[in-house]
Amino acid sequence: MKPTMTSLERVRATVRGLPVDRVPVFLWINAHTGAQLMAEYRPSSHPLWNLAARWCWRRFQERGGMDASELDRLLPLLFDIHTFNWANLYGLDLGGDLFLAAPGTPWHYARIFRRDGRLMMRDLFGVERAMGGIYPDMVGPPIRDLESLRAYRLPDLPLDRLCAPFRRLRRRYPGASIAAEIWGPQDFTATSLFGMERFMLFLLDYPEEMHRFLSRWTDWWLEVIRGCAAAGADTICILDDYGYDRRPLISMPMWKEFTWPLLRRMVDAAREAGAMVMLHSCGYQTPFLPFYVEAGIDMLQSFQPQAGNDFGAAYRQYGDRLTFITGIDIQRGESMRPEALAAEIVANYRLAGRRGRHILGTTHEIQYTMPRANLAAILDTVRSIQNGMED
C-alpha cells in the first residue's frame, strides 16, 4: 500500500485517535542485532555502515560471541549510534516510523581506561562500568552512603551539545517521528547511581534526603526535555522501569510518594514544550495504567506479556486514552516457532492496530540471540501488515 502520511503525521494521528493510512511501527534493535541484520538480512541505506557491520559481526562471531574478548564484544556497540542510542535509524530502513535518539553528551563516556586488566568506562554522571556480556555493566556507583549522597553534584548542563543531534536529525528526516530519550526519576538512579538494593534501602532510611536528590535529578532533566523539544524532538521518551514480573519493583505507596510526582513534572514539561510523551517502562505495568492516563502520557512501551500484562484487557479499558506500543514479543519470541510468532503479531494488530491508538512495536530491543528465522518472521510480518495483506 502506498503511504499517504509521513511517519510523524501517522504517529500524531494515532495518539489522537484519528484515522491513519496504516498502523505505525516501532522497531527497537539491539546494536549487535543491527550489525547482524545489516550484514545478513538487509543492508542499511548507509554503505559505510554496511561495511562496518559485516566486519564487526564477523569478528564477534569468529572470536566466540559471548566468549570473545571485551573489545570484540564492545565493538558492535558502535552501532548504538546507528540502531539505538544516537538514533535508531536502521529501524527506519526496515519500515519503522518512530525512532529513539539520545541527547549527545550523557551517553558519551567521559573516560575509557583499564583497571586490573579490565576495560573500564566512566560516564558523565560518574558511573563506572565494565563489560559484562555484550553490555557495559555498572560496577562502581558514585553514591555509596549518606555522605556521598549529600555530596553528589550533577554535571554541568551542556545543553547545546546535548540537543545538537535533534537539530541534525530533524533537518535530515523532516517527516520522521523522533523521540528524545530522557532518564526518569527511578531507573538510572537505582541501577547506576546507587545500585538497586542501596536505592531501595535509602528510600526507607533517608526519605527526606532522597526526595531532595530525586528532585534535583528531575530538575536537571527538565532542562534537557525543553532543549530537546526546541531542537526538533517531537516526542520525549521517558525511560523508567517500574515493574518486575507480576509485581512492581517498589511498593505502590512508595512509588506514589517518590516517583509519581516527579514523573508528572516531566510529562507536564514535555507537553508544555509541545512534545508528545512516550514512557518506556519494563515489567508489570497494570497497576500503573490509571496513573499514566491521569498524567496525560500519550504512549506506553513495552507492555511485555511475560511480565503478566494482558494487552487485550488493558486495551479494552484504556485504549481510548492511551496508545500502546507493543505487539511483537521479544522475550517469548526467541523460543517460539516462526509461524506462531508471526501469527501472534497479526493477532495483536487485529486486536488494536486497526482500531487506533496502537503502534505495532517490539516489547524490547531485538537481541542477536533471536533465531534468524524468527527475525525474518518479525520483519516479513510487519511488511505484510503495512502492505494491507493482514486486514
N, C-alpha and C positions, 0 to 999 in steps of 0.2 A: 504494500500500500504506500502510495506516495504521501509523505507527511505534508500537512498544511500548516503546521505550527512549528515555531522554534522550540528547542528544549526548555528555554526559560518560560515561554508562554505556556507550554504544556504543564510544567510543574506548578506555576502560579494558578492556572485554571483548576488543576486537580486539588490544590489546597483550598480553593474557594468553593469546591463542589460544583464547578461548571463543566460543561461538556468538553471533551478533548478529542483529537483525531486518533489517538491511540494511548494506551496506558504508558506512563513514564517508566523508565527503567533506571535502577541504580545498581552498578556492578562495583563491588568493593574487592580489590585484588591485592593480595599479599605480594611483596616485592619479588620474592623468589618465584611465585606463580606467574607474575608479569613477565619475568625473564624467560620462563619456560614457555609461556604462550607465544611470545614474540618469536622464540626460536623454533617452536614445533607446531604451532597451530595457525596463527595468522600474524603477519608482520605488522608492526606499528606503522603509522604514517611518517615516522621519522627514521630514515635509513641508517643513520649513525647509531641510534638506539638499538636497531635490529642487530647490527654487527656486535655491539657490546653485549646484548642479551645472549647471543649464541656463544660468545666466548665465556661469559660468566657462568651460564647454565652448564656448559660442557665441563668447565673446570670444577664446578660444585659437584657434579655427578661423578666425574672420573676420580676425584680425590676423596670420595667416601660419603658425600652428603652430610648427614648429621655427625659423622665421624671425621669429617675433614678438619683442617686446621682452622683456627679462629679467623684468619684472614680470608680463607676460602669461603667460610660461612658468612663473613661480613660483606664481601664484595657484591653479592646480589642486592644488598640493601641500598646500593646506589640507585636502584630502580624505585626506591621510595619517592624520589623526586619526579618520577615519571608515572608511577602507578598509584601512589597513595599520599605520601606526606606532602610534597610540594604541590602536586596536582595529580589527580587520578586521570591523567589524560588518556592513557591507553584504554580505559573504560569507555571513553567516547568512541574510539575506533571500533570497539566491539558492540556498539549500539546503545551505550548509556546516555542518559540525559543530565544527570546530576553528578557532579564530582567534587571531591574534597580537596582543599588546598590549605596548607598550614601557614600561618604567619611566619615570616622568614627566620628571625633570629633564635627563638627558644628551641627550635628543633635542630639548630646547628650546635655541634659540640664545641664548647669553648676550649677544650684541650683533649688531645688524644695522646696517651703515653703508655708505657709498660711498667708494671709493678710485679715483682716476683714471677717474672716470665709470662704474665697475663696481659693481654691487650685491654687497656682501660680507657674509659671516656668520662669526661666531666661536662655536664651541660650548663646552660646559663644559670640555672637555679641552684647549682652546687651539688647536684646528684651525681654520684659516681656509679658507673655501670661497667659490667664485663660481659663478654659473650657467653650466653647460656643457650645452647641450641642454635637457633637462627636469629635470635633477638638479643640486644644488649639488656641484660637484667640488672636491676638495681642491686648494688652490693654495699653502697655507702650512703645512707641517708644523711642529709645535713642537720636534721633535728633529731636528737637522741635523748634529750632530757629537758626539764623545765628551763634550765638556764639557756640552752641553745634555742629553745622555742622563743624565749623573750628577746634573745639577741639576733634572731634571724632577720635579715633585711632582703627584701625583694630587689632584683636587679634594676638598674636604671632602665627606663622605658624608651627604647629607640624606635619610636612609633613610625617614622618614615621608612626605616628598613623593614620593620615588621609588615607593613602594609604594601610595600613595593610589589610583591608578587601579584596582588589583586589588580593593581593598575595595569600590569603587563598582560595578565590573563584576560581581563575584560577587553583590552584592545584586540587581542588575538582571537578571542572566542566571544564575540558580542552576543551571539544567540544562545550560549550555553548557560546552564544554571550552575553557579559557582558558590560553594559553601565554604566558609572560613571555619577552621577547627579551633575551638576555644575550650580550654580545660575548665570544668565546673568546680564547685567547692569541695567535692568529696573524693574523686577518683585519684587524680595525680597527687594530691596532697597525701592521701592514705598510702598509696602504693609506692611513691617515690620520695616524698619529703620526710615521711615518718617511718614507713613500714606499716603494714595493715594492723598488726597486733598493737603496736605502740599507739597508732592513731586512735583505735577504739578505746584503749585504756585512758588516753589523755582526755577523751570526751567525758569519761566518767570522773577522772581525778582532778582535772583542771578545766572545768567548763567555761569559766569566765575568760581564762587565757585563750582557749580555743575559739570562743566567739570573737575575740578581738583579732586573732590571727586570721581566721577564715574571712572576716570582713575585709581586712587589708588585702588578702589574696583576691577577693572578688572585686574590690576597687581597682586593682591593677588590671584585671581582665576587662572591666567595663570600658576602660580607655581603649583597649585593643579592639573590642567589639565596635565601638564608634568609628575607630580608624579604618577597620576592615570594610565596614559598610560604606563609608565615604569613598573608599578606594575602588569599589566595584563589586564587592561580595553581595549577592542578592539574598544569601541565606547565611545565618550564623548557626553553625553546628556545635552544640554544647556536648562535649564528651564527658560523661559522668556515669559510671556504673553504679547501680543501686541494688541489684539483685544477685542472689546466688541461685542454686537450683531449688525452686519451690518455696523460697523464703527470701526476705530482704537481707542485705548484708548487715545492716544495723537495725535495731528495732524501729518500728514506725514512729513511736513517740520521739525517739532521738532524731530520726530523720526530719520530722516536722519541726523540731526545735533548732537543729543546726543547719540542715541542708536546704530545706524548703524555702525559707525567707530569702536566702542568697540566690537560689535558682530563679525565684521570681524577679529579683533585681536584674539578673542577666537577661531574662526574657523581656522585661519591660524596656531595658536599654536597647536591645536589638530592634524591637518593634518601633520604639521612638526614632530609631535611626532609619526606619523604612525597610528593614530586612525581615524576611521570613525566619522562623525559628525551627530548627531541627534538633532533636535530642537523640543522641546515641547513648543507650543505656542497656547493658547486657543483663542477662539473668531474668529472674522472676519480676515481671512488671505489673501484674494485675492490680495489686493494691494501690499503685501509684497513679493509675489512669485518671481517676476523677480530679486529682491534683493537677495533672498535665492539662486537662481541659480547662480547669479554672484559671490556670496561669496564662492560657492563650497560646500554648505550644502548637505549632502548625503540623509538624511531622515527627513521628516516633520511629526510630530504628534501633534495635533489630528484631525484637519480639520473637525470641527463639522458642520453638515448641518443646525442645528437650528440657528447658528450664521450668516447664509447667504452664506456659502461656497457651491459651486457647484462642487462636486467631479468629475463628468463626464467631465465638461468643463475644469477644471484645469488639469485633467489627459491627456486630448487630447492635451493641449497646452504645458504642462511641463513634461509629463510622460516619455519623453526620456532623461531627465536630472535630475529629482528629484524623489526620492522614497517616496511615500505617505504611512504613517502608519495610516490607517483608515478603515472604512467599517462596524464597529459594533457600532451603535449609542446608546450610553448610556443615553443621555438626553431624546430623544424621545422614546427610547426603553422601558422605565418604563411604558409608557401609551399605548403601542402597544399590540395587541394580539400576543401570542407566534408564531402563524403561519405566521403573517405578518412580525414580526421581523426576523424570520428565512429566509423568502423569500427575504427580503431586504439584508441580509448578503450574500446570494447566488448571488443575482443580482450584488452586489458590487464586489464580487470575479470574476464573469464572465466578468464584465466591465474591470477589470485591473489585477487581480491576475494571470490569465492565460497568460497575455501578458508580465509580468515582471514589475520591479520597483514598486511593491506594496507589502506591508506587511499587511496582514489582521489583523487589530488591533482595540482595543476599543478606542472610541473617548475621553475617560477619564477613571478615576477609576470606576470600577463597584461598585455601592453603595449597602448597605444592604437593601435599600428600593426597589430594583429591585424585582418584584414578583418572587417567586420560579419557576413558570412555565417558565418565561422569562429567568431566569438564566439557567435553563435546556436547553431551546431552543438555547441560545448562545453557550453553551459548546457542545451540541449534534451536532449542525450545523457545528461548527469548526471541530469536529472529522469527520463528514461526508465528508467535503471538503478535509481534509487531507487523507482520505481513497479513494479519487478519485470518490466518488459517485455523485458529482455535476458537473462533466465535460461533 
